[in-house]
């Protein structure tokens, strides 16, 4: 099948999109033009009201302009607002951000006419070399998912769940592989990078020191840090 993947949102969600593309590449052909695709995957962002409206508009546009294509909705919208999504795309397949390793299964079932909604939290570890490619000068390094906060105005906790820090050895392994393949910038990202290790007895400073100790000519860019962490 020919698959078109469209990703919105933060660096972490961009990395989720890359993971899905790499997994899809084992069984399907990724295309750059939506008109060439049999299946369209919309990897959504849902962080604020204008973005919510943009996602709804995009879903409606795809379903209206490309009625013969199978639509799969992924990303944060699936977890944050499934009730609303059901009104606009209840007849389409969904895949939540914690289930992206099942993307081939969802695509295959979608093509066969099945409607499945793969939602909910899992313990998927996104760090390491299994789901990644290393052909870019800038490499996104996912270090943890979820957060320790409970802010009433923020849907991150609903979308990404409680903090899950990935093993330091997996993160460092991925970073070393990227640098060995020519990466010049590691983009360290999470929903809250500063809270890394709070659930495992480790710390962000420990991780940062190990990354900085890797041999090579590269820089580290850290994003998404909450001051309270």
N, C-alpha and C positions, 0 to 999 in steps of 0.2 A: 504493500500500500504506500501511496505517497502522502506524507504528513507535513502539514504546515504548523509551526509552533510560534505563537505570539505571546511574549512575556512583558508584563508591566511591573513597576514597583522598584523596591529597594535592591541593593546589591545582593543580599541574601536570596531574594526571590529570583534574581537573574541567574544566580548559581544553581538554584533548583531547576530552572529552565535548561541550563546546560547539562545537568545530570539527566533530565528526561531525554534530551536530544541524543546524548551518548547511548542511553539504553535503547532508545528507538532505533538507532542506527544499526543495531544487531539484526533487526528483523524487517525494518522498513526504510524507505527513502525519504530523507528530509528535503523539502523543497523550499525555495525562497519566495515563491509567488503563490498566494492563496488560490489563485485561479487554477493552478496545476494540481492542487491537492485533492485527495479523496477524503481526508480527515483533517479537521481544523482543531487545534488545541489552544485554548485561550487561558493562559496562566495569569490569573487576575491578581490585582492589588485592591485592597479595600480599607485603606488607612484613614481616609477622611471623606467627607460628603462629596466634594467635586469628583473624587476618584470613583466613589460608588456609582455616581450618575454616569460617569464615563464608561464604566464596565457594563452597566445595564444597556446603555446606548449601543455599545459595541456588540454585545450578545444579540440584541434585536436586529442590528444591521447584518450580521453574519447569517442569521436565520432567515432574514428576508431576501438578501441578495444571493445567497448560496444555499437554497433549500435542499439541494441534492447531496450536499456534503454533510458528513457526520461531524457534529460539534461535541467536543469534550471540554468541559469547564474545569479548570484547576485553580490552584492558588488559594489565597486567604479567604476569598468570598465564600468558598465552599464550606468552611468551618464557621465563619462569622455570621452569615445570613442565609442559611439554607432554606428558611421559610420563604424569603423573598425570591431567592434563586429558583425555587420550585415553580413560582408563578411564570417565570420567563423562560426557564430551560428545564422544566421537570421531565421533559421527554428526551433529554440529552444525558449522556454519561457525565459523571463528575469524578474528580480525583483530588483528594485533599493533599496538602503539602507534606503530610507524614506518610503518605502512601505512594510517593512518586516512583518507587522501585517497582510498582505494579503497572506502570504505564503501558507496557506492551500488551498485557492481559486486557486492560481496559480498551485499548484500541481494537484489539481483535474481536472482543465481544461487541463493541459498537458497530463494527463493520458487519457483523452477523445479525444485527438488528436488535441486540439485547440492550437494555437500559440498566446500568448499574451505577450506584453511588458509593464509591469507595471513600469513606470519611472516617474521622476519628484519629486518635493518637496512637502512635507505635513507638518502638525504641530504635528506629532506623538511625544508623550512624552515617552521617553524610561526609565525614572526614575520611581521608585515606586515598588510595589510588584506584579503587575498583571502578567507580562511576565517572572518572574524570578524564579529560584530555589535557595535554600539556603542550599546546602549540601556539601559545600566546605570550607576548611580552609582559602582560598583566595577568596575574592569576588570582582568582577569588578564593580565599581560604576561609571556609566556614568552620568556626571553632565551637559554637554551642547554639542551641535553639531554645526558644522560650525565654521567660524572664521571671524574676522574683517579685515583680511589682503587682499592684492591684489597682491601678489608676482607673477611676470611673469613666474617664473620657477616652480611654484607649482600648482598642479591640485586639491588641497584640496577644494578650494572654489567652483570649478565646481562640484566636487563629493558630497560635504556636504552642500554647500550653505552658506548663511549668518548666523551669530551667533544666536542661539536659546538656551537660558539658561533654564534649567528645574527648576521647583519650589523647593525652599529649603526644604519645608516640605515633598515633595515626596522623595527627596534624603535622608533626615534624616530618614524618615520612612523605606526606603529600608535598610539603614545602620543598624538601630536598629534591624530589622528583621534578617539580616545576622549575627550580633553579638550574638543575642539571640539563634541562631541555631549553634553556635560554631565557627564562623568565627574569625580568628586571625589577618587577614590583609585585610584592605580595599585598593583596588587599584583604586585611583581616576583618571579618565581619560576623555579625550576629544580630539578634534583636537588642542585646545589651552586652557588648564585648567586655565591659568592666566587671561584670558579675561572673565571668568565667571561673570555674572551679569551686564556687561557693557550695555546690552540691556534692563535690568529690573530695573536699579537703585540700584542694590545690588553689592556685591563684593565677590571675592574669599576668602578673609580673614574672612568675615562674615560666609560663609559656613564652612570654615575650623574650626573656633571656635565652631560652633554648632556640628560638627562631633567629635571634640576632647572632647566635654562635655558629650558625651554618656558614660554611665556606662559600664564597661567591661574591660577585659584584651586583648587589641588589639593594632595594630599599623596602621598608615596611610601612604601609599606610594603614592606620587603624580607624575604623568607622563605628558609628552607633554605640556610643558610651553614655550611660546615664550618670550624672554627677553623684547621686546618692549611693551608687555602687562602689 
